[in-house]
Amino acid sequence: MGKINILDASVANMIAAGEVVERPASVVKELVENALDAGASEITIEIKNGGISYIRVTDNGRGIDAGDVGLAFMRHATSKILEAKDLEKIGTLGFRGEALCSIAAVARVSMTTKTAEAKNAVRVYIEGGEMEDVGEAGAPDGTTVEVKNLFYNTPARMKFLKKDTTEAGYITDIVEKFVLSHPDVSFRFINNGKQVLFSAGDGSMVNAIYTVYGKDYARSVLPIDYGDSVIRATGYIGKSNISRPNRRQQSFFVNGRSIQSKTMTAALEEAYKNQIMIGKFPFAVIDLLVNPAFVDVNVHPHKTEVKFSDERKVFDTVYWAVKNALYEKPIVPHVELAKTTPKKEAYKSEEFTAERRPYIQVPIPGQTEKAAPAPRVQEYRYQTQQAAAPVQEPAQKQVILEKSTAFLQEMAETPYQVQNEPVQQPSEQAEDTPAAPSIEPQPASENMDYKIVGQLFDTYIILERGDEALLIDQHAAHERLNYEQLRRDLAQNTPRVQSLLSPVVVDLSAPELSYVAENLERFAALGFDASEFGKNAVLINGAPMGIAYEDIGDLFVELTGQMMAQNKQIISETYEYALYTIACKAAIKANHRLSEAEIHALVDEVFALDGINTCPHGRPITISLTKRELEKQFKRIV
């Protein structure tokens, strides 16, 4: 008997559904694309439990004729194309004829639809790919699709889904992309009965940016418009004050379709070269209007990858669109003076002088141990920082920052005040995180066996010890010391936290915010006192010790991206990468002059690191040059 079988249609559809329906966000994407192709001007998306138990998409589009309702759920059934040559000029978001069939194969689906010419609407029920019932119903023009119990018949797919809040974050991200790509359509997004997003659909992309990112972003963008009749780049790019440490706020579209394009990304960032800091990425919402004959969107079932017939022309169009906008309006960030309560002694901005704070936070032998001075609070903020609501600090909480004229004068003498508060670790922590090595710095010896020669290039410490010369990289050394301290703090559940009188507001994307909301205890273990703040932001009231105030927001965003990218099941690795980053950010930098006392303190701590001679990233801390090797170089020994 033969071993090759022809699969049943329902089984084949379930397999095919895996290419199209990856998670609830995939369902929302396909249904909204159908609504847009139907000419809808108002679209409402409702979900429950992250879209796993319930999704409903309602539009006021053209609807489906009663005779076509049954065909709509058949595989490869579509109204978008008819023959092969139509693939060469696709002007709609959908065209493969797989979405409804794939969704119906793995969920319980009902659809109610009505055209303007029909007297009554048609309602159809489908379960597991099988049509259960068809009948008439009362409904307005347009289409409503309800999807319940996604993956109820494919439990293997269900176990790969994330928590409800994470899946809801993915859906929010999809909806926000539609808001940006179709500013002429009004979108309403409801999650568990609560409206979380609404766009007016007035055709203004700036208003769409306001809806998604907030007023600070909408005020900090520049319009772009460049190209010809074949390819034209339109949209908005951001000024330097809204640049980010990752690319999560870069959105690219081709004829209104959200895509991922290395070519467009490279062109954008090349145009910004020397305009923003290294390690930062520009904000951008760019829609490339392309003649359909010059772009192939039939590359992948997700339809997020496209092929251009002329990649070079695409690069040049995006590059010059951005470059011209930057040239016409240089990206000087707008600075807004913070409003302060009138005091008896008025604050005068010209009296403020920002001195560089010491970075070394190790004890100096022979002196009473003090903590490092607090970072100076600048009396201004960038437009990207939203005004924080008054925060009521607990009475026992220690505050390190004060906004007073006296404090500005005495800041150099004000120490950090450190909180060592036990935090609740995630349940996996005890199992997955290895115990920190028992590396305890030894007290400095009164009789030092080394002599400080000096500091080379304000970066390398030169020592003489016995018959060898030692060069110590001050940044690598301090980074390793920070890392070892952070590991001990993490193992003991006692992170060192600096409280902030002026909280830092950090804007996040929907997936980032969902991740943070689910993992606040992990951020607390790293020293962040953070909480949700509004629709798409986090309020930080405390940060790891040693991090400069102005770096806290960027560090939080960077850590969020790193932790999201790591394997969520390996908690220890997630923390490890986070500790690397915090240790590096808090470490003394190159080109920083140290006092002799600071050098002594740092060197003594380094020598206590028995056998460890690399920073967490693997760079050497100390290199040695013996007297004999030096004499060979000068030909004293042959």
C-alpha positions as CSV (number, residue, x, y, z in Angstrom):
1,M,0.0,0.0,0.0
2,G,1.3,3.5,-0.9
3,K,2.6,5.8,1.8
4,I,1.7,9.1,0.1
5,N,-1.6,10.6,1.1
6,I,-3.6,13.5,-0.2
7,L,-4.5,15.6,2.9
8,D,-8.0,16.4,3.7
9,A,-9.0,20.0,2.8
10,S,-9.5,21.0,6.5
11,V,-6.1,19.7,7.4
12,A,-4.4,21.4,4.5
13,N,-6.1,24.7,5.5
14,M,-4.9,24.3,9.1
15,I,-1.3,23.9,7.9
16,A,-1.6,26.8,5.5
17,A,-3.1,28.9,8.3
18,G,0.3,28.7,10.1
19,E,1.9,30.9,7.4
20,V,-0.8,33.6,7.7
21,V,-2.1,33.4,11.2
22,E,0.9,33.4,13.6
23,R,-0.8,35.2,16.6
24,P,-3.9,37.4,17.3
25,A,-2.1,40.4,15.8
26,S,-2.0,38.6,12.4
27,V,-5.8,38.2,12.5
28,V,-6.2,41.9,13.2
29,K,-3.8,42.8,10.4
30,E,-5.6,40.7,7.8
31,L,-9.1,41.9,8.8
32,V,-8.1,45.6,8.9
33,E,-6.4,45.3,5.5
34,N,-9.7,43.8,4.1
35,A,-11.6,46.7,5.6
36,L,-9.3,49.3,4.0
37,D,-9.5,47.6,0.6
38,A,-13.3,47.8,1.0
39,G,-13.0,51.6,1.2
40,A,-13.8,52.0,4.9
41,S,-13.4,55.4,6.4
42,E,-14.2,54.2,10.0
43,I,-12.8,51.0,11.5
44,T,-13.2,49.7,15.0
45,I,-11.1,46.9,16.5
46,E,-12.2,45.3,19.7
47,I,-10.2,42.5,21.6
48,K,-10.4,40.6,24.8
49,N,-7.7,38.7,26.6
50,G,-5.0,39.8,24.1
51,G,-7.2,38.8,21.2
52,I,-6.9,35.1,22.1
53,S,-10.6,34.7,23.2
54,Y,-12.2,37.5,21.2
55,I,-11.5,39.8,18.2
56,R,-14.0,41.9,16.4
57,V,-13.3,44.2,13.5
58,T,-16.1,46.5,12.2
59,D,-16.0,48.8,9.2
60,N,-18.3,50.9,7.1
61,G,-16.9,49.8,3.8
62,R,-18.6,48.5,0.7
63,G,-19.6,45.1,2.2
64,I,-19.8,41.7,0.4
65,D,-22.6,40.6,-1.9
66,A,-24.8,37.9,-0.5
67,G,-23.8,35.6,-3.3
68,D,-20.1,36.0,-2.6
69,V,-20.2,35.4,1.2
70,G,-19.7,31.7,0.9
71,L,-16.9,32.1,-1.6
72,A,-15.0,34.6,0.7
73,F,-14.0,31.8,3.0
74,M,-12.7,29.5,0.4
75,R,-9.0,29.2,-0.2
76,H,-7.5,31.4,-2.9
77,A,-10.8,33.2,-3.3
78,T,-10.3,37.0,-3.8
79,S,-11.8,40.0,-5.4
80,K,-8.5,41.8,-5.7
81,I,-6.9,40.0,-8.8
82,L,-8.2,37.8,-11.6
83,E,-5.1,36.6,-13.6
84,A,-1.4,36.4,-13.4
85,K,-0.6,39.7,-14.9
86,D,-2.6,41.4,-12.2
87,L,0.2,40.5,-9.8
88,E,2.4,42.9,-11.6
89,K,0.3,45.9,-10.6
90,I,-1.2,45.2,-7.2
91,G,-2.8,48.2,-5.7
92,T,-4.6,46.7,-2.7
93,L,-3.3,45.5,0.6
94,G,-4.7,42.0,0.3
95,F,-4.6,39.9,-2.8
96,R,-3.7,36.3,-1.9
97,G,-7.2,35.1,-1.0
98,E,-5.9,33.3,2.1
99,A,-6.8,35.4,5.1
100,L,-10.4,34.5,5.8
101,C,-9.9,30.9,5.0
102,S,-6.9,30.6,7.2
103,I,-8.5,32.4,10.1
104,A,-11.7,30.3,9.9
105,A,-9.6,27.1,9.9
106,V,-8.2,27.8,13.5
107,A,-11.1,29.7,15.2
108,R,-14.8,30.1,15.5
109,V,-15.7,32.9,13.1
110,S,-18.9,34.9,12.3
111,M,-19.3,37.6,9.7
112,T,-22.1,40.0,9.2
113,T,-21.9,42.1,6.0
114,K,-24.2,44.4,4.0
115,T,-23.8,46.3,0.7
116,A,-25.5,49.6,0.1
117,E,-27.8,48.0,-2.5
118,A,-28.9,45.1,-0.2
119,K,-32.1,45.4,2.0
120,N,-30.7,43.1,4.7
121,A,-27.3,42.0,5.9
122,V,-26.0,38.4,5.6
123,R,-24.6,36.6,8.6
124,V,-22.5,33.5,8.4
125,Y,-21.0,31.2,11.1
126,I,-17.9,29.1,10.5
127,E,-16.2,26.8,12.9
128,G,-12.9,25.0,12.2
129,G,-13.2,25.8,8.5
130,E,-16.7,24.3,8.2
131,M,-19.7,26.6,7.4
132,E,-22.3,26.1,10.1
133,D,-25.1,28.6,9.3
134,V,-26.0,31.3,6.9
135,G,-28.9,33.7,7.3
136,E,-30.2,37.3,7.1
137,A,-29.6,39.9,9.8
138,G,-30.2,43.6,10.5
139,A,-27.0,45.7,10.2
140,P,-25.6,48.9,8.7
141,D,-23.6,49.0,5.5
142,G,-20.2,47.5,5.9
143,T,-18.7,44.3,7.5
144,T,-18.2,43.0,11.0
145,V,-16.0,39.9,11.6
146,E,-15.9,38.2,15.0
147,V,-13.1,35.7,15.8
148,K,-13.5,33.7,19.0
149,N,-11.2,31.1,20.6
150,L,-8.3,31.4,18.3
151,F,-6.3,28.2,18.0
152,Y,-8.9,26.2,19.9
153,N,-8.3,23.2,17.6
154,T,-4.5,23.6,17.4
155,P,-3.3,23.5,21.0
156,A,0.3,23.2,19.8
157,R,0.0,26.8,18.4
158,M,-1.7,28.1,21.5
159,K,1.3,27.2,23.8
160,F,3.6,29.5,21.8
161,L,1.5,32.6,22.5
162,K,2.7,35.1,25.1
163,K,0.8,36.6,28.0
164,D,-2.4,38.5,27.2
165,T,-0.8,41.9,27.8
166,T,2.0,41.0,25.4
167,E,-0.3,39.9,22.7
168,A,-2.4,43.0,23.2
169,G,0.8,45.0,22.8
170,Y,1.5,43.4,19.4
171,I,-2.0,44.3,18.3
172,T,-1.6,47.8,19.5
173,D,1.6,48.1,17.4
174,I,-0.3,46.9,14.3
175,V,-3.1,49.3,14.8
176,E,-0.7,52.2,15.3
177,K,1.0,51.3,12.0
178,F,-2.4,51.5,10.3
179,V,-3.1,54.9,11.9
180,L,0.2,56.2,10.6
181,S,-0.2,54.7,7.1
182,H,-3.9,55.8,6.6
183,P,-4.4,59.1,8.4
184,D,-7.6,59.6,6.3
185,V,-9.3,56.7,8.1
186,S,-10.7,56.9,11.6
187,F,-9.5,54.0,13.9
188,R,-10.9,53.1,17.2
189,F,-9.2,50.4,19.3
190,I,-10.9,48.9,22.4
191,N,-9.1,46.5,24.7
192,N,-11.1,44.6,27.3
193,G,-13.9,47.2,27.1
194,K,-11.6,50.2,27.4
195,Q,-10.8,52.5,24.5
196,V,-7.1,52.9,24.3
197,L,-6.7,54.6,20.9
198,F,-8.8,56.8,18.7
199,S,-7.8,58.7,15.5
200,A,-9.9,61.4,13.9
201,G,-9.1,60.3,10.3
202,D,-8.8,63.9,9.2
203,G,-6.0,63.1,6.7
204,S,-3.3,64.8,8.7
205,M,-0.2,62.6,9.3
206,V,0.9,65.1,12.0
207,N,-2.3,64.4,13.9
208,A,-1.8,60.7,13.3
209,I,1.7,61.0,14.9
210,Y,0.2,62.9,17.8
211,T,-2.3,60.1,18.3
212,V,0.4,57.4,18.3
213,Y,3.3,59.1,20.0
214,G,2.0,62.2,21.7
215,K,2.3,66.0,21.3
216,D,6.0,66.2,22.0
217,Y,6.7,64.1,19.0
218,A,4.2,65.9,16.8
219,R,5.9,69.2,17.6
220,S,9.4,67.8,16.8
221,V,9.0,66.5,13.2
222,L,9.9,67.8,9.8
223,P,8.0,67.1,6.6
224,I,9.6,65.3,3.7
225,D,8.5,65.2,0.1
226,Y,10.8,64.3,-2.7
227,G,10.7,62.1,-5.9
228,D,9.2,61.8,-9.3
229,S,6.2,60.1,-10.9
230,V,7.8,56.6,-10.4
231,I,8.9,56.9,-6.8
232,R,8.1,59.5,-4.2
233,A,9.0,59.7,-0.5
234,T,6.6,61.5,1.8
235,G,6.1,61.7,5.5
236,Y,7.9,63.1,8.5
237,I,11.2,62.7,10.2
238,G,12.2,63.6,13.7
239,K,14.6,66.2,15.2
240,S,17.5,65.0,17.3
241,N,15.7,65.4,20.6
242,I,13.4,62.5,19.8
243,S,16.1,60.1,18.5
244,R,16.1,56.7,20.3
245,P,18.7,54.0,21.2
246,N,16.8,51.6,18.9
247,R,14.8,51.6,15.7
248,R,11.4,50.9,17.2
249,Q,10.1,54.3,16.2
250,Q,10.9,54.0,12.5
251,S,7.9,53.2,10.3
252,F,8.2,52.5,6.6
253,F,5.4,52.1,4.2
254,V,5.0,51.4,0.5
255,N,1.8,52.6,-1.0
256,G,0.2,52.5,2.5
257,R,1.5,49.0,3.3
258,S,3.7,48.6,6.4
259,I,7.0,47.0,5.4
260,Q,10.5,46.2,6.6
261,S,13.1,47.5,4.2
262,K,16.9,47.5,4.8
263,T,17.3,49.8,1.8
264,M,15.0,52.5,3.3
265,T,16.6,52.1,6.7
266,A,20.1,52.5,5.4
267,A,19.1,55.6,3.4
268,L,17.4,57.2,6.4
269,E,20.4,56.6,8.7
270,E,23.0,57.7,6.1
271,A,21.1,61.0,5.7
272,Y,21.3,61.5,9.4
273,K,25.0,60.7,9.7
274,N,26.8,63.4,11.8
275,Q,23.4,64.9,12.7
276,I,22.6,62.8,15.8
277,M,24.7,61.0,18.4
278,I,26.4,57.7,17.7
279,G,24.2,54.9,19.0
280,K,21.0,56.9,18.5
281,F,18.5,56.3,15.7
282,P,16.2,58.9,14.1
283,F,12.4,58.9,14.4
284,A,10.7,58.5,11.0
285,V,7.3,57.8,9.4
286,I,8.0,57.5,5.6
287,D,5.5,56.4,3.0
288,L,7.1,55.5,-0.4
289,L,4.6,56.1,-3.2
290,V,5.7,53.7,-5.9
291,N,4.2,52.7,-9.3
292,P,2.9,49.2,-8.6
293,A,4.7,47.9,-11.6
294,F,8.1,48.7,-10.0
295,V,7.5,46.8,-6.7
296,D,6.7,43.2,-6.0
297,V,4.7,42.6,-2.8
298,N,4.1,38.9,-3.4
299,V,7.3,37.8,-1.6
300,H,6.0,36.4,1.7
301,P,2.5,35.5,3.1
302,H,3.0,38.2,5.8
303,K,3.4,40.8,3.0
304,T,5.9,42.8,5.0
305,E,8.7,42.1,2.6
306,V,8.9,43.6,-0.8
307,K,11.2,43.7,-3.8
308,F,12.0,46.9,-5.7
309,S,13.0,46.8,-9.4
310,D,15.5,49.6,-8.7
311,E,16.9,49.5,-5.1
312,R,19.3,52.3,-5.9
313,K,16.6,54.6,-6.9
314,V,14.7,53.8,-3.7
315,F,17.8,54.5,-1.6
316,D,18.5,57.8,-3.4
317,T,14.8,59.0,-3.1
318,V,14.7,58.4,0.6
319,Y,18.2,59.7,1.2
320,W,17.5,63.0,-0.6
321,A,14.1,63.4,0.9
322,V,15.5,63.3,4.4
323,K,18.7,65.2,3.5
324,N,16.8,68.1,2.0
325,A,14.5,68.3,5.0
326,L,17.5,68.4,7.4
327,Y,19.3,71.0,5.2
328,E,16.3,73.3,5.0
329,K,15.6,73.1,8.8
330,P,18.7,72.1,10.8
331,I,17.7,69.7,13.6
332,V,18.4,72.0,16.6
333,P,16.4,70.6,19.5
334,H,13.8,72.9,21.1
335,V,14.5,73.6,24.8
336,E,11.7,74.5,27.1
337,L,12.5,76.0,30.5
338,A,10.8,74.1,33.3
339,K,8.2,76.0,35.2
340,T,9.2,76.4,38.8
341,T,7.2,77.6,41.9
342,P,8.2,81.2,42.8
343,K,10.6,81.3,45.7
344,K,11.9,84.1,47.9
345,E,15.2,83.8,46.2
346,A,14.5,83.6,42.5
347,Y,16.4,81.1,40.4
348,K,18.6,82.8,37.8
349,S,19.5,80.6,34.8
350,E,22.8,82.5,34.2
351,E,24.0,81.5,37.6
352,F,23.8,77.9,36.8
353,T,27.2,76.3,36.0
354,A,27.2,72.6,35.3
355,E,30.3,71.1,36.8
356,R,31.4,67.6,35.9
357,R,30.5,65.2,38.7
358,P,33.0,62.6,39.9
359,Y,32.4,59.2,38.5
360,I,34.5,57.1,40.9
361,Q,32.3,55.6,43.7
362,V,34.9,53.6,45.7
363,P,36.3,54.5,49.1
364,I,39.5,56.6,49.4
365,P,42.0,55.1,51.8
366,G,42.6,57.2,54.9
367,Q,39.4,59.2,54.6
368,T,35.9,58.8,56.0
369,E,33.9,56.8,53.5
370,K,31.4,58.9,51.6
371,A,29.2,58.2,48.7
372,A,29.6,59.9,45.4
373,P,27.9,63.3,44.8
374,A,24.5,63.4,43.3
375,P,24.1,64.2,39.6
376,R,23.2,67.8,38.9
377,V,19.6,68.5,38.0
378,Q,19.3,70.7,35.0
379,E,16.6,73.3,35.1
380,Y,15.4,72.5,31.7
381,R,14.0,69.6,29.8
382,Y,13.7,68.5,26.2
383,Q,10.3,68.5,24.5
384,T,10.2,64.7,24.6
385,Q,9.8,64.6,28.4
386,Q,6.2,64.8,29.3
387,A,5.2,66.9,32.4
388,A,4.9,64.4,35.3
389,A,2.0,64.5,37.7
390,P,2.9,65.3,41.3
391,V,4.4,62.2,42.9
392,Q,3.7,61.5,46.6
393,E,6.9,59.9,47.9
394,P,6.6,57.6,51.0
395,A,7.9,59.3,54.2
396,Q,10.7,56.8,54.6
397,K,11.9,57.2,51.0
398,Q,15.2,59.0,50.7
399,V,15.5,61.8,48.2
400,I,18.9,62.8,46.6
401,L,17.9,65.7,44.5
402,E,16.6,69.2,45.5
403,K,15.6,72.1,43.2
404,S,16.7,75.1,45.2
405,T,19.2,77.8,44.7
406,A,21.1,76.7,47.8
407,F,21.4,73.2,46.5
408,L,22.9,74.5,43.2
409,Q,25.5,76.2,45.2
410,E,26.3,73.3,47.5
411,M,25.7,70.4,45.1
412,A,29.4,69.3,45.1
413,E,29.1,68.5,48.8
414,T,25.8,66.6,48.6
415,P,26.2,62.8,48.7
416,Y,24.1,60.2,47.0
417,Q,21.8,58.5,49.5
418,V,21.4,54.9,48.7
419,Q,18.4,52.6,49.2
420,N,19.1,48.9,49.7
421,E,15.6,47.6,49.5
422,P,14.7,43.9,49.1
423,V,12.7,43.4,45.9
424,Q,10.4,40.6,44.9
425,Q,12.2,38.5,42.2
426,P,10.3,36.6,39.5
427,S,9.5,33.0,40.3
428,E,12.1,31.7,37.8
429,Q,14.9,33.7,39.4
430,A,15.8,31.3,42.1
431,E,16.0,28.5,39.6
432,D,17.7,30.1,36.7
433,T,20.1,32.8,38.1
434,P,23.5,31.4,39.2
435,A,24.9,32.6,42.5
436,A,27.2,35.5,42.2
437,P,30.9,34.6,42.7
438,S,32.3,35.5,46.1
439,I,34.5,38.3,45.1
440,E,34.7,40.7,48.0
441,P,37.1,43.7,47.6
442,Q,39.8,43.6,50.3
443,P,40.6,46.7,52.3
444,A,43.4,48.8,50.9
445,S,46.8,48.0,52.3
446,E,48.6,50.8,54.1
447,N,51.9,49.7,52.6
448,M,51.1,49.7,48.9
449,D,53.4,47.6,46.7
450,Y,53.0,49.9,43.7
451,K,53.8,53.5,42.8
452,I,51.5,55.7,40.7
453,V,53.5,57.1,37.7
454,G,50.6,59.0,36.2
455,Q,47.6,59.0,33.9
456,L,48.1,58.6,30.2
457,F,45.7,60.4,27.8
458,D,43.3,60.8,30.8
459,T,42.4,57.2,30.1
460,Y,45.1,54.8,31.2
461,I,46.7,54.7,34.7
462,I,50.4,53.9,34.7
463,L,51.9,52.1,37.7
464,E,55.3,50.8,38.7
465,R,55.3,47.6,40.6
466,G,58.5,45.7,41.2
467,D,60.3,45.2,37.9
468,E,57.2,45.8,35.7
469,A,55.1,48.7,34.5
470,L,51.3,48.3,34.5
471,L,48.8,50.1,32.3
472,I,45.2,50.0,33.5
473,D,42.2,51.0,31.4
474,Q,40.2,53.1,33.8
475,H,36.9,52.6,32.1
476,A,37.3,48.8,31.7
477,A,38.4,48.6,35.4
478,H,35.5,50.5,36.8
479,E,33.1,48.7,34.5
480,R,34.3,45.4,36.0
481,L,34.0,46.7,39.5
482,N,30.5,47.9,38.9
483,Y,29.5,44.6,37.3
484,E,30.7,42.6,40.3
485,Q,28.9,44.9,42.7
486,L,25.7,44.6,40.6
487,R,25.9,40.8,40.6
488,R,26.2,40.8,44.4
489,D,23.3,43.2,44.7
490,L,21.2,41.0,42.4
491,A,22.0,37.8,44.2
492,Q,21.1,39.4,47.6
493,N,18.0,41.2,46.3
494,T,19.3,44.5,47.4
495,P,19.8,46.8,44.4
496,R,21.4,50.2,45.0
497,V,18.8,52.8,44.0
498,Q,19.1,56.5,43.6
499,S,15.7,58.2,44.2
500,L,14.7,61.0,41.9
501,L,12.9,64.2,43.0
502,S,12.1,64.9,39.4
503,P,10.9,61.6,37.8
504,V,11.9,60.7,34.3
505,V,9.1,60.1,31.8
506,V,10.0,57.6,29.1
507,D,7.9,57.1,26.0
508,L,7.7,53.5,24.8
509,S,6.1,51.7,21.9
510,A,3.1,49.4,22.6
511,P,5.1,46.1,22.7
512,E,7.8,47.8,24.9
513,L,5.2,49.1,27.3
514,S,3.5,45.7,27.5
515,Y,6.9,44.0,28.2
516,V,7.7,46.5,30.9
517,A,4.3,46.2,32.6
518,E,4.7,42.4,32.8
519,N,8.3,42.6,34.1
520,L,8.4,45.5,36.5
521,E,9.9,43.1,39.1
522,R,12.8,42.5,36.8
523,F,13.5,46.2,36.4
524,A,13.2,46.6,40.1
525,A,15.8,43.9,40.6
526,L,18.1,46.0,38.4
527,G,17.5,49.2,40.4
528,F,14.6,50.9,38.6
529,D,11.6,52.2,40.5
530,A,9.2,52.4,37.5
531,S,5.5,52.4,36.9
532,E,3.1,52.8,34.0
533,F,2.3,56.5,33.3
534,G,-0.5,57.2,30.8
535,K,-1.1,55.4,27.5
536,N,2.4,54.9,26.2
537,A,4.9,55.9,28.9
538,V,6.7,54.8,32.0
539,L,7.4,57.0,35.1
540,I,10.9,56.4,36.6
541,N,11.2,57.5,40.3
542,G,14.4,55.7,41.0
543,A,17.4,54.4,38.9
544,P,20.6,52.4,39.5
545,M,23.3,54.1,41.4
546,G,25.9,55.9,39.3
547,I,23.7,56.6,36.3
548,A,23.7,60.3,35.3
549,Y,20.2,61.8,35.4
550,E,20.3,62.7,31.8
551,D,21.1,59.1,30.8
552,I,18.4,57.4,32.7
553,G,15.7,57.5,30.0
554,D,18.0,56.2,27.2
555,L,19.3,53.5,29.5
556,F,15.8,52.3,30.3
557,V,14.8,52.2,26.7
558,E,18.1,50.4,25.7
559,L,17.6,47.8,28.5
560,T,14.0,47.2,27.5
561,G,15.1,46.5,23.9
562,Q,17.9,44.2,25.1
563,M,15.6,42.2,27.5
564,M,12.9,41.8,24.9
565,A,15.4,40.5,22.4
566,Q,16.8,37.8,24.8
567,N,15.2,34.4,25.2
568,K,12.4,35.1,27.7
569,Q,12.9,31.6,29.2
570,I,16.5,32.1,30.2
571,I,16.1,34.7,33.0
572,S,19.8,34.6,34.0
573,E,20.9,35.6,30.5
574,T,18.4,38.4,30.4
575,Y,19.8,39.8,33.7
576,E,23.4,39.2,32.5
577,Y,23.1,41.5,29.5
578,A,21.3,44.1,31.5
579,L,24.1,44.2,34.1
580,Y,26.7,44.6,31.4
581,T,24.9,47.7,30.1
582,I,24.3,49.3,33.5
583,A,27.9,48.6,34.6
584,C,29.2,50.3,31.4
585,K,26.9,53.3,31.7
586,A,27.8,53.9,35.3
587,A,31.6,53.5,34.8
588,I,34.1,56.3,34.6
589,K,34.7,57.2,30.9
590,A,37.9,57.6,28.9
591,N,39.4,61.1,28.7
592,H,38.5,61.9,32.3
593,R,41.1,63.2,34.6
594,L,41.4,61.4,38.0
595,S,42.9,62.7,41.2
596,E,45.6,60.7,42.9
597,A,43.2,59.6,45.6
598,E,40.7,58.4,43.0
599,I,43.5,56.5,41.2
600,H,44.6,54.8,44.5
601,A,40.9,53.8,45.3
602,L,40.4,52.4,41.8
603,V,43.7,50.5,41.7
604,D,43.2,49.0,45.1
605,E,39.8,47.6,44.1
606,V,41.2,46.3,40.8
607,F,44.0,44.4,42.6
608,A,41.3,42.8,44.8
609,L,39.7,41.2,41.8
610,D,41.7,37.9,42.2
611,G,42.4,36.6,38.7
612,I,39.9,38.7,36.8
613,N,41.5,40.9,34.2
614,T,38.8,41.7,31.7
615,C,35.7,44.0,31.6
616,P,32.3,42.2,31.2
617,H,32.7,42.7,27.4
618,G,36.0,40.9,27.3
619,R,38.5,43.8,26.9
620,P,41.6,43.6,29.0
621,I,41.8,45.8,32.2
622,T,45.6,45.6,32.8
623,I,48.6,45.0,30.5
624,S,52.1,44.5,31.8
625,L,55.5,45.6,30.4
626,T,58.4,44.1,32.3
627,K,61.7,45.9,32.8
628,R,63.5,43.3,30.8
629,E,61.1,43.7,27.8
630,L,61.7,47.5,28.0
631,E,65.4,47.1,28.1
632,K,65.3,44.9,25.1
633,Q,63.4,47.6,23.2
634,F,66.2,50.0,24.0
635,K,68.9,47.5,23.1
636,R,70.3,47.4,26.6
637,I,69.9,43.6,26.4
638,V,70.7,41.8,23.2
